[in-house]
């Protein structure tokens, strides 16, 4: 399937990542309340740590290995079986550790039921083998399957979540969404590959498995650690504020993450075929897309953070407003990191450099959390996260520039920021003067933001995608030349 079709399907998938959480979260946050939402997110982030350790570098290794084997016309069976076996070993070792922690750590022992649900999610994530389908660039299947399961999930939420006491049911439904996806994926994979013990070679996988895995684990210290530390050092309410603050950010970033997942196997294939100019070209296109998408969204969400929090979660979540305003610029920071690290350094197999940079960023995160969280609580968590991710971006960009002799697109970034200054002023004026109701305010300002962005991208930056669409429309409406014979 071509890159354009993959982007089309991933766009549909990404749209669902907007729609479904926005359908569920406002309802769930109001029914369960900030404390129970905080508890669910606290347990979920702990389970995420176990999943990270169990998966280590499998997702990226599998993605690029399947793409490289496919590009060279090599059978996928040996690579798939080796990766699957290594992941099985790591998963069941980590599962044993999870059981021990559940019985020995008081906070986890108090929430045993949710921890057992988390164990199901751990095993389900192993059976998900999403790396296999992304390596095949089968994004059509991924999109259809994901939307189908999410529809079932949304229906189940509205049926089974009726009171604040249903927070364990809410977490179980979230876990079952992963488990159902895993079952469908495992059955469907037999059409392409069959597991075989013959030809398994774990030796060549162990080193990148740990090096890349350590990067992801260490990087998670900048995200999941923040939630876990906040939960242990403060209370579930502060966790609820923080996780609500980053909810919209997570949904919006899913768009760019989706595009990245489409591009990674293509980048690996280009390097395997020594097409370095095309490799650099894709990096540039990704950067332009990020600037066009993230900057107007950041401006809009910072200005309208109080209304957005009210829309997403209702009254009682006012403590999430300031953390949200601090976190939203992360769309630009992490977006650039994804381009630099996932699309750049990882296909280049600069795994050691990635690990060192991530370790430094994680150290910044841990230090700032210890210093800031006791006094600033959820606000301190937000500051620590932004600082740590910015550190990783700077170090990674320096490394990539040395390897491919490129430069950070500072002038392009500056031009984009300047172009959107009038939008920031206009939205600020509207925020303090429109005051119809928060629904109408958000709709009107959102439409204005979209129109302004299209105008800037078309007339100022000459966006080729918009120009291509405009040309197609002009040809469609152009009258045919009816010359007489």
N, C-alpha and C positions, 0 to 999 in steps of 0.2 A: 504494500500500500504506500502511495506517495506521501511526502511530507505534508502537502497541503491538506490531503484527506485526513491525515492523522491530527493535524491542528484543528480541523473542523470537528472531528469527533471529541477531541480533548476539550474543545470549547463548549460543546454540549455537556460534557461531563462536568466541566468547571461551573457552568451555569447551574447545574444541579447542586453543586457544592455551595452555591449562594442560596438557592431556593429552599432546599430541604432544612438546613440549620435554621434559617429565618422562619420557617414554618413551625419548627419544634421548639427552639430555645425560648422564645417569648412565652409560650405556654408553660413549658417545664419550669422556667425560673419563677414564674408567678405561683404555680401550684406547690412546688417543693420549698421555695424560700431560699434566701441567700446562704444560710448555714448548711442546709442539706446539699445544695448545689456545690458548695465549697468542699464538703466531705466527699462527694462523688468524684470531684476533680482531684482531690488529694490522693485518694486510693488509685485512681486511674493513672496519675503521674508516677506513682510508685510502680505500678504494673508496667508502665512504659519503660522504666529502667530495666526491669527483668527482660522485656522484649528486646531492648537495644542490645543487651549483653548476649542474648540468645542468637540474635540475627547477625551481630557484629558487621562484617563487610559483605554479607551474602547478597543483599539487595543490589548494591552497585556492581559487585563482581558478576553476579548472574546476569544482570542487565547488559553489561558490556561484553561478557563472554558469549552470550547467546547471539548478540548483534554481530560480533566479530566472526564467529563460526558460520553464521548464516551468510555473511558477506563473502566468506572464502569457499562456501559450498561444502563445509564439513558437517558430518553427522552430529546432531545435538545430543545424542543419547549419552555418550560418555561424560560430557561436561555437565549435563543435567543430573545424572546419577551421582556424580562426585559431589556437586554442590548440595544436592538434596541430602546425601548421607552426612556430610559435615554439619549441615544445619540441624539434622536430627540429633546428632550427638550433643551439640551445644545446647539445644533446646531442652533436652531431658536432664542434662546436668543442672541447668538454671532452674528447671522446675523443682528439682530436689532442694535447691537453696531457698526457693520461694516458700516451700512447705516448712522448712526449718525456721525461717524468719517469721512466718505467720504464728508459730507457736511460742517463739522466744521474745519477740518485741511487743511490749504491752499495748501500744497504740494499734498495732496490726491485729493483735489477738482480740481486741475489743470489736474489731470489724471482720471477724473470720468469714462470715457469709460472703461479703463482698470480695475478700481476698480469694475465695474459692472460685467465684465467678471470674476473677482476674486470671486464675490459672487456666480456665477454659479459653480465655482470650489469648493467653500465651501460646497454647498448643494450636489454636485456630490460626494465629498469625504465621506460625511455621508452615501450616498446610496451605496457606494462601498462595504461595509461589507466584506472587505478582511480578517478581523480577523476570520470570520466564516469559510472560506475555508481553511485557514491555520490551524485552530483548527481541522478540519476534515482531515488534511494532504492531501488535494486534489490538489497536486502540478502539476499533469498532466493537469488538467483543467486550473489552473492559468497560466501555461506556454503557452498552445495553445491560450487561449484568449488574453493574453498580446501581444504575437507575432503578432497575427492577427490585433489588433488595432494599434500597432506600425507601421506595414506596411502601413496601411491607413494614419497614421500621416506623415510618411516620404514622401509618394507620394504627400500628400496635401501641404507639405512644399515646394517642388520643383515646384509645380504648382502655388501656390498663393503668394509666397514670391519672389518678383522680384526687389524691390528697397528699399532704406533706409526708405521710408515712410510707409512700410508695417509692421512696428514693432507691431502695435496694432493687425493686422491680425495674426502675429506670436504668440502673447500671446493668442489670441482667439483659435487658433488651439491647443495650449498646454492645454488649459482648456477643449476643446471638447474631447481630448483624455481621460481625467479623466471621463467626463460625459458619453461617450460611454461605457467605462469599467463598470461604475456604472449601466447603464441600463441592460447590458448583465448579470452582477452579480445578480441583483435583480430578473430578470426573471428566471435565472437558479436556484436560491436558493429555489424556490418553489418545486423543485424535492425532496428536503431533509427536509424542515421545512416550516411550515405556521405560520404566525404571529397570536397571539391570546392574547386578553386582560385578559383572565382567567389565573390565576397563576402568574401574574406579581408581582414581589417583588423587589422594588427599595431600601428598607432600607438596605439590606445587601450589596448593590452595591455602595452606595453613598460614604462611607469612602474610600475604595480602589480606587474608581473612582477619587477622589480628590488627594489622597496621591500619587498614581502612576502618575496621570496627572500633578501634580505640578512638579514631577521629570522631565517629558518630557518637560514641559514649561520652567523650570529653566535651563535644559540642553541646550535648544535651544538658551538661552541667549549667550551661547558659540559659536553658529554658526550663526543663523539668525540675532541676535542682532548686530553682527559684521557688517553684510552687511547693515542693516538698519541704524546703527549709522554712518557708513562710508558715506552712501548716504546723511544723514542730515548734517553731519559736513564737508564734502568735496564737491564732485561733482559726476555726473554720470560716468565720465571717470574713476575715481579711483575705482568706483564700478565695472566697466567693467574689469579693470585690475585684481581686486581681484577675481571676480567670474570666470574669465578665468583661473586664477591660480589654483583654486580649482576644475575646471571642470574635468580634468583627474583623480584627486584624487577621486572624487565622483563616477566616472565610475568604477574605479578599486576596490574601497571599496565595490561596489555593489556585487562583487563576495562573499566576506566573509559575508556580511549582508544576502545574499541569503541562504548561508549554515546555518547561525544562525537561520533564520526563519524556516528552516526545523527541526532543532534540538530542538527548544524551546518547541513545544508540546510534543515531545518525552521525554524531561527532566521532564515536568510536570507529564506525565504518570508514569515515573519511580518513582518519589517521592510519587505519589498516591498509588503505589504498594510497597512502602518501599524498593526499590532496590537501596540503597545508593551507593554500590560499582560500579554498572553500571553508576550511575549518575556521580561519580568522573572520571570514565573511559572516558566518553564522553567529559568532560571538558579537560582532558589531550589530547585527539585526536584533539580537536578544537585548542588547543594551538600549537601543532605540525604543524597542517595545516597552521596556521597563520604565523609561523616563516618561513616555507618553501616557502610560497607565497609572503609575504610582503617584506622581507629583500632584495632579489635580485631586486624586482621591485623598491623599494625606491632608491637603489644605481643607477640603470639605469636612473630613471627619474631625479634625482638630477644632474647627470653628463650631461645628454642630454636635460636639461630643455629648453635652447634656441631653439634647433631644434624642440622639441615637441610643444612649443608655436607657432613657425612659421608654423608647420604642421596643428595645430588645428585652428588657427585664422588668420594666414597670417601676413603681415607687419603691424606695428602700435600698436602692443600689447607687445612691449618689456618691458614695465613697469610691466608685469605679471611674468617675469622670476624669480626675487628674491623672491616674495611671494610664488611662486610655490615651490622653493627649501626649503623654511621654512616649508611649509605645508605638503609636501610629507611624512615625518616621522610620520605624524598623522595616516597613514595606520596601523602602528604597535601599536600606542598608543590607537586609538579608537578600533582596532581589539581586543586588550587585554581587553578594557573596555566592549566590547560586550560579551566577554566570561565571565568576572567577574560579570557584572551586569545583563545582559539579560539572559545568560545561567545559572548563579550561584545564585545571590541574589534574582532575581525576582521569579524563581520557588520555592525558599525557603521562599518566601513571606516576605522578609526583607524590606518591603516598606518604613518604617520610616527611616531606615539607608540610603537607596537609596536617599530619599528626602533630608536628611541633607547633604550628600556628594555632591549632585548636587547643592544645594544652595551655598555651599562654593565655588565650582568651578565657578558658575555663578558670584559670587561676585568678584572673581579674574578676570574674563573676563571683567566685567563692569569697574572695577578699571583700568585695563591695557588699555582698549580701550580709556577711558577718558584721561589717561596720554600720551599714545603713538600716537594715531591716528592724533591729530592736527599737530604733527611734522613729523611723518613717514608715515602717510596716509595708503595706502594698505599694506605696509610692517608692520606697527604697528598693523594692524588688524590681520595679519597672526601670529605675535608673541603672541598676546593676546589669540588667539584661541588655539594655541599649549599649552601655559602655563595653561590655564583653564582645558583643557582635561587631561593633565598630572596630575593635582591636583585631579581630580575626580578618575582617575585610581588608584593613590596611596592610597587614602582613602578607595576606594571600595575593593582593594586587601587586605588591612589590616583587614577589616571587614570580608571578606570571609575566610581568613586564621583562624580567631578566631572561626568561625562557624563550618567549616568542618575539622579543624585541618590540613590544607594543607600549602604549602609554595609556594611563588612566584618562578616560574621556572627560577631563575637567572642563574644557571649554563648552562641550555639548551639555554637560550638567548645568553649568552656569547660565547658558542661554535658556535652558528650559526653566530654571528657577526664575529668571528675570521675566520670561514670557508670561508666567502665571502670577506675578505680583498683582496686576489689576484684578484677577479673579479673587485673590485673598482679600483685597480691600472691599470688593463688591459683596462678597459673602458676609464679611464682618458687618457691613452696613445693614444688610438684609436681616441678619440675626438679631440685631438690636432694635430694628424698626418694623419688621414684617408682623410678627406676633399675631398670627391668625389662630392656629393651634399647631402643635408640634408635627402632626401628620402633614398638614398643608405646607408648613414651613419647609420640611424635609423634601417634599415632592417638588415644590417650586424651585428651591435652591439646587436640588439634584439635577433637574432639567437644565437650569442655567449653566451648571458646571459641565454637563455633557455637551451642550451647544458651544460653549466657550472652548472646550477642549478640541472639538472637531474643527472649529475655525482656526485655532492656533496650529493644529497639526497639518491642516490643508494649505493654509496661506503662508504661514511662517516657516514651518519645517518641511513643507512639500512632501508630506508622508506618501510614499508610493502606493501603499495599500488603499488609502482613501482616494487617491487620484485614479487608481485602477477601477474602483467602484464607480466613481463619477463618470469615467469614460464609458463604462458599460451602460450606465443609465442614459447618457447622452446619445449613444448609438441606438438604444431602444426607442427613445422618443423622437429620434431624427426621422423626418419624413423621407420615404423612399423616392428616388429619382424616377418619376414617371415620364420618361421621354417618349414622344410619339414616333411610331415607325415611319 
